C-alpha cells in the first residue's frame, strides 16, 4: 500500500513539474536590450512602422510612426501564456481613439523570438503584426538620415 502512495505522489509531482515548465516556456520575457521593428500597411491607417525596444524586465519603449503616432515608455508584465500586459498612457489611448483604433493585444513568442501586436481598426477583423528582431548593426532609414544630418551640421 505504501508503494502505491509513493508512486501516485511521484506521478503527481512529475505532472506538476511538467505543467509548470510548460507554462514557464510560454511566460518568458523578451531579452533586455532587444529591438524589434516592422513596417506594415494597415487598412484605414495606411503605412505604419511599429518599433519595440525592451528596456528592462518590466518596461519597453513602444514607437509607432505613420498616420498614428505614439512614443511611449510602457510598463508590462509577462503572462503565463506569453502575452505582455501593457499599460498605455491616457494620451496614447486618446491618439488611438482619434483614428478609431485600439491596441488589442501584445505578446511574445520566446521560441521564435518574435513579439506581436494586434491592432483593432474600424474594420471587422483585428490586424496581427509580427515584429522582426533588429540586429545591433542594422540601423533604420530614419536613424541613417538623422546621422547624416548630424554629420553635416558638425562639419560646419
Backbone torsions as a table, in degrees:
resi	resn	phi	psi	omega
1	UNK	NA	-42.0	179.5
2	UNK	-61.5	-36.7	178.9
3	UNK	-60.9	-42.9	-179.8
4	UNK	-65.8	-39.2	178.2
5	UNK	-61.8	-44.3	179.8
6	UNK	-66.2	-38.9	179.2
7	UNK	-64.4	-44.9	178.8
8	UNK	-63.9	-41.4	179.6
9	UNK	-62.5	-44.7	179.3
10	UNK	-63.2	-44.0	178.0
11	UNK	-61.2	-44.3	179.1
12	UNK	-61.2	-44.5	-179.4
13	UNK	-64.6	-41.7	178.5
14	UNK	-63.5	-42.3	177.6
15	UNK	-63.6	-43.1	-179.8
16	UNK	-63.2	-42.8	178.4
17	UNK	-66.1	-38.8	178.1
18	UNK	-62.8	-43.6	178.6
19	UNK	-65.9	-42.7	-179.0
20	UNK	-63.2	-42.8	-178.7
21	UNK	-69.1	-33.4	177.0
22	UNK	-65.2	-44.5	178.5
23	UNK	-64.0	-38.7	179.8
24	UNK	-62.2	-35.2	179.7
25	UNK	-65.1	-34.9	179.7
26	UNK	-80.4	-24.3	-175.9
27	UNK	-94.9	24.6	-178.8
28	UNK	-81.9	135.3	179.2
29	UNK	-82.9	155.6	174.8
30	UNK	-63.7	152.1	-179.3
31	UNK	-65.7	139.6	179.4
32	UNK	-64.1	134.8	-179.5
33	UNK	93.5	-12.5	-179.4
34	UNK	-70.1	144.4	177.8
35	UNK	-125.5	134.0	-178.2
36	UNK	-126.2	146.4	-178.5
37	UNK	-152.4	151.0	176.1
38	UNK	-156.3	133.1	174.5
39	UNK	-105.1	127.6	-174.8
40	UNK	-148.1	146.6	174.3
41	UNK	-89.9	122.9	-179.4
42	UNK	-113.8	130.6	176.9
43	UNK	-53.9	139.5	-179.3
44	UNK	79.3	-43.3	-177.5
45	UNK	-89.9	-20.3	-178.1
46	UNK	78.6	-155.0	-178.0
47	UNK	-72.1	127.1	177.8
48	UNK	-128.4	143.0	174.3
49	UNK	-115.5	118.6	178.9
50	UNK	-102.5	131.5	179.4
51	UNK	-133.6	132.9	-179.9
52	UNK	-132.6	121.7	176.7
53	UNK	-118.7	128.0	-178.5
54	UNK	-84.5	115.4	-177.7
55	UNK	-91.0	-37.3	178.8
56	UNK	-154.7	-174.7	179.6
57	UNK	-74.4	-0.3	179.0
58	UNK	-138.0	1.2	177.8
59	UNK	-137.3	147.2	178.3
60	UNK	-140.2	158.0	177.3
61	UNK	-106.3	114.0	180.0
62	UNK	-105.3	123.8	177.6
63	UNK	-125.3	130.5	175.2
64	UNK	-126.2	125.7	-179.9
65	UNK	-122.5	143.0	-178.8
66	UNK	141.5	-145.5	175.6
67	UNK	-62.1	-37.1	175.6
68	UNK	-96.8	127.7	-178.4
69	UNK	-122.9	120.6	175.8
70	UNK	-134.4	145.5	174.3
71	UNK	-147.8	94.6	-169.1
72	UNK	-130.3	140.7	164.0
73	UNK	-91.0	117.4	-170.5
74	UNK	-113.8	121.2	171.6
75	UNK	-74.3	142.8	179.8
76	UNK	-145.5	160.3	172.5
77	UNK	-132.0	140.9	179.0
78	UNK	-90.0	128.6	177.1
79	UNK	-89.1	169.4	179.9
80	UNK	-66.6	-18.2	179.6
81	UNK	-95.3	7.3	177.3
82	UNK	87.6	7.2	177.4
83	UNK	-86.0	150.5	176.4
84	UNK	-106.8	110.1	176.4
85	UNK	-77.8	110.9	-175.8
86	UNK	-108.0	152.1	174.8
87	UNK	-120.0	104.7	177.1
88	UNK	-82.7	151.2	178.5
89	UNK	-71.2	163.9	176.9
90	UNK	-60.7	-37.1	179.2
91	UNK	-62.5	-43.2	179.2
92	UNK	-65.4	-42.4	178.4
93	UNK	-63.1	-37.4	177.8
94	UNK	-65.0	-42.2	177.4
95	UNK	-60.9	-41.2	178.8
96	UNK	-64.3	-41.9	-179.9
97	UNK	-64.0	-33.5	-179.7
98	UNK	-58.1	-36.3	-179.9
99	UNK	-102.4	14.8	178.3
100	UNK	55.6	44.7	178.7
101	UNK	-124.3	162.1	175.0
102	UNK	-148.0	150.6	175.8
103	UNK	-88.3	105.6	-171.8
104	UNK	-83.8	-38.7	-175.7
105	UNK	-159.3	144.0	172.8
106	UNK	-128.9	134.4	-178.5
107	UNK	-145.0	175.3	-179.1
108	UNK	-146.6	129.0	175.6
109	UNK	-103.3	108.0	-175.6
110	UNK	-71.1	-23.6	-179.7
111	UNK	-68.4	-43.8	-179.1
112	UNK	-99.0	-0.1	-176.8
113	UNK	52.7	50.8	-176.1
114	UNK	-129.6	111.4	170.6
115	UNK	-81.9	157.5	176.5
116	UNK	-137.9	156.9	178.6
117	UNK	-129.4	130.6	176.1
118	UNK	-109.3	117.8	-176.3
119	UNK	-111.6	130.1	175.8
120	UNK	-97.1	126.7	176.9
121	UNK	-113.0	-179.9	177.8
122	UNK	-61.5	-13.7	177.1
123	UNK	-72.9	159.1	-175.6
124	UNK	-61.0	-39.0	-175.6
125	UNK	-101.3	143.2	175.6
126	UNK	-75.1	154.9	179.6
127	UNK	-105.5	124.0	179.3
128	UNK	-101.3	122.4	-175.5
129	UNK	-115.4	120.0	177.7
130	UNK	-93.3	118.2	-178.7
131	UNK	-82.4	150.5	-178.0
132	UNK	-105.9	136.8	179.3
133	UNK	-66.5	132.5	177.8
134	UNK	-98.4	131.0	175.2
135	UNK	-74.0	158.0	178.7
136	UNK	-60.7	-31.3	-178.8
137	UNK	-75.8	-24.9	-179.7
138	UNK	-76.2	132.9	178.6
139	UNK	-126.8	135.2	-178.8
140	UNK	-69.8	160.7	179.5
141	UNK	-57.9	-39.6	-179.5
142	UNK	-63.2	-41.9	178.6
143	UNK	-66.3	-36.1	177.1
144	UNK	-62.6	-43.6	179.3
145	UNK	-63.2	-43.5	178.2
146	UNK	-61.9	-41.0	178.8
147	UNK	-63.7	-41.0	178.8
148	UNK	-63.6	-42.9	179.5
149	UNK	-63.2	-42.9	179.4
150	UNK	-62.7	-41.8	178.9
151	UNK	-64.0	-39.8	-179.5
152	UNK	-64.7	-41.9	-178.7
153	UNK	-74.3	-32.9	-178.7
154	UNK	-74.0	-22.7	-179.6
155	UNK	-81.3	-11.0	-179.3
156	UNK	-75.3	NA	NA
